[in-house]
Amino acid sequence: MKLTFDTAVEEFRAEFVAFLDANLPTEAEAGERPRSSAHDADVLLTFVRTAPMPRSARASVCC
């Protein structure tokens, strides 16, 4: 059973951690992330217009 990672994997992990350290916003900058896109009308309308739905339901969509 192998319990260690290859050198290439360890190098990737180090590169990834360095990227995160350099690019992740602080908690103050990030703020609270929304748990839904329901507040974004454009996202909602795009979904409603493109989501597959049964023919019987298509006539009731107003968009």
C-alpha positions in Angstrom: 0.0 0.0 0.0 1.4 3.4 -1.0 1.0 6.1 1.7 2.9 8.9 0.0 2.4 11.1 -3.0 4.7 11.2 -6.0 7.1 14.1 -6.4 5.0 15.5 -9.3 1.9 15.5 -7.1 3.7 17.2 -4.2 5.1 19.9 -6.6 1.5 20.5 -7.9 0.2 20.8 -4.4 2.9 23.3 -3.5 2.1 25.4 -6.6 -1.6 25.2 -5.9 -1.2 26.4 -2.3 1.1 29.2 -3.5 -1.6 30.3 -6.0 -4.3 30.2 -3.3 -2.1 32.3 -1.0 -1.5 34.9 -3.7 -5.1 35.0 -5.1 -7.7 34.3 -2.4 -9.4 37.4 -1.0 -9.4 38.0 2.7 -12.6 37.2 4.6 -13.2 41.0 4.8 -12.9 41.3 1.0 -14.9 38.3 0.2 -17.9 39.0 2.5 -20.6 36.4 2.7 -21.2 34.4 -0.4 -24.8 34.0 -1.5 -26.2 30.5 -1.2 -28.4 31.0 -4.2 -28.7 33.0 -7.4 -32.4 33.7 -6.8 -31.5 37.3 -6.1 -30.0 37.7 -9.6 -32.8 38.2 -12.1 -30.6 37.7 -15.2 -29.4 34.3 -14.0 -32.9 33.3 -13.2 -34.4 34.4 -16.5 -31.6 32.7 -18.4 -32.3 29.5 -16.6 -36.0 29.7 -17.1 -35.6 30.4 -20.8 -33.0 27.6 -21.4 -34.0 24.9 -19.0 -35.6 21.9 -20.6 -39.2 21.3 -19.6 -42.1 19.3 -20.7 -44.3 20.6 -23.5 -47.2 21.0 -21.2 -45.3 23.4 -19.0 -43.9 25.6 -21.9 -47.1 27.5 -22.5 -47.2 28.7 -18.9 -43.8 30.3 -19.0 -44.2 34.0 -19.5 -40.7 34.9 -20.7 
